[in-house]
């Protein structure tokens, strides 16, 4: 069913705002939940991240067929539904095995959304629709939704930490339902078979990339740096919360507990992101930058 009365730009901005709110509601307290409620040790925290990354790696190409062949809209709806369900599953059962499963579900859901929303917007607006500026506006809306989500997460976690995860997942799941009724799709055309991303195309791209890297020492250095950076960032992403809880004494200001301080940290990061995006919009004509 198509809903022609809805303009794609407001739908795109709504998508970013609601997803930002739901994800921030979940992510702000996710580390605290896994440590204080589920009792995960450092190895288990790393394995949780591994389950997510493995699911994304394995399903990125198979799920991409939905967006390329059938419908970007359908791919996004499925993706948000799976992401929301995975987050809710994690919050409902503070068990290591369940959290691993939840991360895998979330990872599969992410692959349905990866690239699909940008492709959908580009299809709907066409070549002269100011897509680049809308992308930046969407990024700002996502961060503004994140500010709301952080506040909601802190409020819920102050009562019961798992609530912040369950409600965050429910928000994203509700987004999937809303998109069924408000999201148009008028510009979609199936991607030609020769242009679709397949395992063979991935193999060809990888082979060409390896050849290029071997011929240029600078590229080799960049690859090595990125490899070590990626390997080092994952433990930090998964263990920083445990380090903060175990080794850091939060300031005794206004009797704020660690839940509120985690929220404050996330707010600071988001505010800087909003400011940087605003400066970028003023400094760069994003619709010409990629030409």
HELIX and SHEET records of a PDB file:
HELIX    1   1 UNK A    8  UNK A   32  1                                  25    
HELIX    2   2 UNK A   33  UNK A   37  3                                   5    
HELIX    3   3 UNK A   42  UNK A   65  1                                  24    
HELIX    4   4 UNK A   66  UNK A   70  3                                   5    
HELIX    5   5 UNK A   72  UNK A   92  1                                  21    
HELIX    6   6 UNK A   96  UNK A  113  1                                  18    
HELIX    7   7 UNK A  116  UNK A  125  1                                  10    
HELIX    8   8 UNK A  131  UNK A  159  1                                  29    
HELIX    9   9 UNK A  161  UNK A  182  1                                  22    
HELIX   10  10 UNK A  193  UNK A  195  5                                   3    
HELIX   11  11 UNK A  199  UNK A  215  1                                  17    
HELIX   12  12 UNK A  217  UNK A  247  1                                  31    
HELIX   13  13 UNK A  258  UNK A  283  1                                  26    
HELIX   14  14 UNK A  286  UNK A  289  1                                   4    
END                                                                             
